[in-house]
Amino acid sequence: MITTANRIAQVEEYYFSKKLAEVRTLDTPELPVINLGIGSPDMPPHPAVIAALNNSAQMSTSHGYQSYKGIPTLRKNIAHFYHKTYGVELNHDTEILPLMGSKEGIMHIMMAFLNEGDEVLIPDPGYPTYSSVAKLVGAQVQCYDLREEHNWSINIDELQKCDLSRTKMMVINYPHMPTGKIASEAELESIVQFAKAHNILLINDNPYSLILNESPFSILSIDGAKDIAIELNSLSKSHNMAGWRIGWAAAKQEFIDAILKVKSNMDSGMFLGLQEAAAVALQLDDTWFQPLNKIYAQRKELAYQILDVLQCTYSKEQSGLFVWARIPERIPDVAQWIDEILYATHVFITPGFIFGKNGEGFIRISLCANEEKLNEALQRIKQYTYQQIHSTPKELSI
């Protein structure tokens, strides 16, 4: 009997991989499913970006293997983007490494720096891939708590009391997903000081900084951060290019060279057309971002209305592509509640527990659905809640 590797015994198939397969089975012409679960932008990239891809694809010389480090134009434009957006100076030749999405970067970084048994600090709630990848490389996951009563901030004093003797890496994610928390400069400074004091490699996953956020920030703008920090970023959310799989790591040369050792053995470079199009996307200015954020702001108002109907509570001080909300106390089982809503209304909402124990009792609504779909979801959920109030328990069973 052929058995699987021990490394996958500790991880599960990604929640959305399984759940979306179930959701698709419910889709019918009469009542199509409205997916408010995932953060996959539903709008296209800028026309100039698509044109650049098309132009490059027409060239017979565009289809061969590319450099593992990406083309110079892409790296130069990432460096310019960091200077313009965050006030951070990067050497395009030594401090930037293009990636096939920042999710790839999480794996490459952990493979490059973590040995079996090393401990890595992971946020709870947080992106499930952080802990899954840590387990796949044989590291030990040490969750740190983000709590609603502390406005989802990192409690450095609490971390100082932990045994950090085997802690080699700490993952942070600001603006934070799923809570939408924006860290202040002072908070990020304290995190950098903590990491330096304990010789911990700090990884900031930063794909949401330009979505409904008036003050985009990079961890690398903090004095001394480049000594111990790597930042992941991407075009997925901010430029409507999630399926293009274009991201990068930014850090000092020593860290970039280590990641490149892993990456160069995992792929054969990114398609030239994607790189040239990404270089164009990185040159977009506020005439792109302002209308995009206006649309997301309008959608957020509809998401609030859906949450109000469901009697959820939430903060309006959230950034990013989602709205995070606490469910009513009367709901004993959020998973069952989410499934009841899904099967009764064909509206899919993400339960917070998939992001960790501190996500229990919360849900997340994505803003990656247009106003028509959000309005339709609102009407369906209104009807669902009305029926709950006016029907017997037997009539409500799914």
Buried (B, 14 or more C-beta within 10 A) or exposed (E): EEEEEEEEEEBEEEBBEEBBEEBEEEEEEEEEBBBBBBBBBBEEBBEBBBEBBEBBBEEEEBEEEBBBBBBEBBBBBBBBBBEEBBEBEBEBEBBBBBBBBBBBBBBBBBBBBBEEEBBBBBBBBBBBBBBBBBBBBBBBBBBBBBEBEEEBBBEEEEBEEEEBEEBBBBBBBBBBBBBBBBBEEEBBBBBBBBBBEBEBBBBBBBBBBBBBBEEBBBBBBBEEBBBBBBBBBBBBBBBBBBEBBBBBBBBBEEBBEBBBEBBBEEBEBBBBBBBBBBBBBBBBEEEBBEEBBEBBEEBBEBBBBBBEBBEBEBBEEBBBBBBBBBBEEEBEEBEEBBBBBBEBBBBBBBBBBBBBEBBBBBBBBBBBBBEEBBBBBBEBBBEBBEEEEEEEEEEEEE
